[in-house]
């Protein structure tokens, strides 16, 4: 963890466009946004009496429904996100 002299954690970590941050000091809003563009969740659902797989953003916002688990995973990967299965 990169920490500057005043302990705020806002020091450049050497990766262009990214700032190191101490996650212990995230606000509720920042915590809710964590992973929003990187992680998508897949969970089994019933839609009109048929089994499907819902795809949700990291904050739980529904994004899509696929008829097959592999299709849901492929859709997430196609959008350069990391799929996570929820039971």
C-alpha positions as a Markdown table, in Angstrom:
| # | Residue | x | y | z |
|---|---|---|---|---|
| 1 | Unk | 0.0 | 0.0 | 0.0 |
| 2 | Unk | 1.4 | 3.4 | -1.0 |
| 3 | Unk | 1.0 | 5.9 | 1.7 |
| 4 | Unk | 2.3 | 9.5 | 1.5 |
| 5 | Unk | 3.7 | 11.4 | 4.5 |
| 6 | Unk | 0.3 | 12.6 | 5.7 |
| 7 | Unk | -1.2 | 9.1 | 5.5 |
| 8 | Unk | -3.9 | 9.9 | 3.0 |
| 9 | Unk | -3.0 | 7.2 | 0.6 |
| 10 | Unk | -3.4 | 9.4 | -2.5 |
| 11 | Unk | 0.1 | 9.0 | -3.8 |
| 12 | Unk | 0.7 | 7.8 | -7.4 |
| 13 | Unk | 1.4 | 4.1 | -7.5 |
| 14 | Unk | 3.4 | 4.2 | -10.7 |
| 15 | Unk | 0.5 | 3.1 | -13.0 |
| 16 | Unk | -0.6 | 5.9 | -15.3 |
| 17 | Unk | -4.2 | 7.1 | -14.5 |
| 18 | Unk | -4.4 | 5.2 | -11.2 |
| 19 | Unk | -4.0 | 6.5 | -7.7 |
| 20 | Unk | -3.3 | 4.2 | -4.7 |
| 21 | Unk | -5.9 | 4.4 | -2.0 |
| 22 | Unk | -6.3 | 2.9 | 1.5 |
| 23 | Unk | -9.6 | 1.0 | 1.3 |
| 24 | Unk | -10.1 | 1.3 | 5.0 |
| 25 | Unk | -11.0 | 5.0 | 4.4 |
| 26 | Unk | -13.6 | 4.6 | 1.7 |
| 27 | Unk | -16.9 | 6.5 | 2.0 |
| 28 | Unk | -20.2 | 4.6 | 1.6 |
| 29 | Unk | -20.5 | 6.0 | -1.9 |
| 30 | Unk | -17.0 | 4.9 | -2.9 |
| 31 | Unk | -17.6 | 1.5 | -1.4 |
| 32 | Unk | -20.8 | 1.1 | -3.4 |
| 33 | Unk | -19.0 | 2.0 | -6.6 |
| 34 | Unk | -16.1 | -0.5 | -6.0 |
| 35 | Unk | -15.8 | -2.9 | -8.9 |
| 36 | Unk | -18.7 | -1.3 | -10.9 |
| 37 | Unk | -16.8 | -1.4 | -14.2 |
| 38 | Unk | -14.8 | -4.5 | -13.5 |
| 39 | Unk | -17.1 | -7.1 | -11.9 |
| 40 | Unk | -20.4 | -8.6 | -12.9 |
| 41 | Unk | -22.4 | -11.2 | -10.9 |
| 42 | Unk | -24.3 | -14.1 | -12.3 |
| 43 | Unk | -27.1 | -15.8 | -10.4 |
| 44 | Unk | -29.7 | -18.3 | -11.3 |
| 45 | Unk | -33.2 | -16.9 | -11.8 |
| 46 | Unk | -36.7 | -18.0 | -13.0 |
| 47 | Unk | -38.1 | -15.8 | -15.8 |
| 48 | Unk | -41.7 | -16.6 | -17.0 |
| 49 | Unk | -41.4 | -20.1 | -15.5 |
| 50 | Unk | -38.1 | -20.9 | -17.2 |
| 51 | Unk | -34.6 | -21.1 | -15.7 |
| 52 | Unk | -32.2 | -18.4 | -16.6 |
| 53 | Unk | -29.1 | -16.5 | -15.4 |
| 54 | Unk | -29.3 | -12.9 | -14.4 |
| 55 | Unk | -26.2 | -10.7 | -14.9 |
| 56 | Unk | -25.9 | -7.9 | -12.3 |
| 57 | Unk | -23.4 | -5.0 | -11.9 |
| 58 | Unk | -21.3 | -5.0 | -8.7 |
| 59 | Unk | -23.9 | -2.8 | -7.0 |
| 60 | Unk | -26.7 | -5.3 | -7.8 |
| 61 | Unk | -28.2 | -3.4 | -10.8 |
| 62 | Unk | -29.6 | -5.9 | -13.2 |
| 63 | Unk | -28.0 | -5.7 | -16.6 |
| 64 | Unk | -29.2 | -8.8 | -18.6 |
| 65 | Unk | -30.6 | -12.3 | -18.5 |
| 66 | Unk | -29.2 | -15.2 | -20.4 |
| 67 | Unk | -30.7 | -18.6 | -20.9 |
| 68 | Unk | -27.5 | -20.4 | -20.2 |
| 69 | Unk | -24.7 | -20.0 | -17.6 |
| 70 | Unk | -21.9 | -20.2 | -20.3 |
| 71 | Unk | -23.6 | -17.5 | -22.4 |
| 72 | Unk | -23.9 | -15.2 | -19.3 |
| 73 | Unk | -20.2 | -15.7 | -18.6 |
| 74 | Unk | -19.2 | -15.1 | -22.2 |
| 75 | Unk | -21.3 | -11.9 | -22.3 |
| 76 | Unk | -19.5 | -10.6 | -19.2 |
| 77 | Unk | -16.0 | -11.5 | -20.6 |
| 78 | Unk | -16.9 | -9.9 | -23.9 |
| 79 | Unk | -17.3 | -6.6 | -22.0 |
| 80 | Unk | -13.9 | -7.0 | -20.4 |
| 81 | Unk | -15.4 | -7.7 | -16.9 |
| 82 | Unk | -14.7 | -10.4 | -14.4 |
| 83 | Unk | -17.6 | -12.8 | -13.8 |
| 84 | Unk | -18.5 | -13.9 | -10.3 |
| 85 | Unk | -21.1 | -16.6 | -9.6 |
| 86 | Unk | -23.6 | -15.9 | -6.8 |
| 87 | Unk | -25.5 | -18.9 | -5.2 |
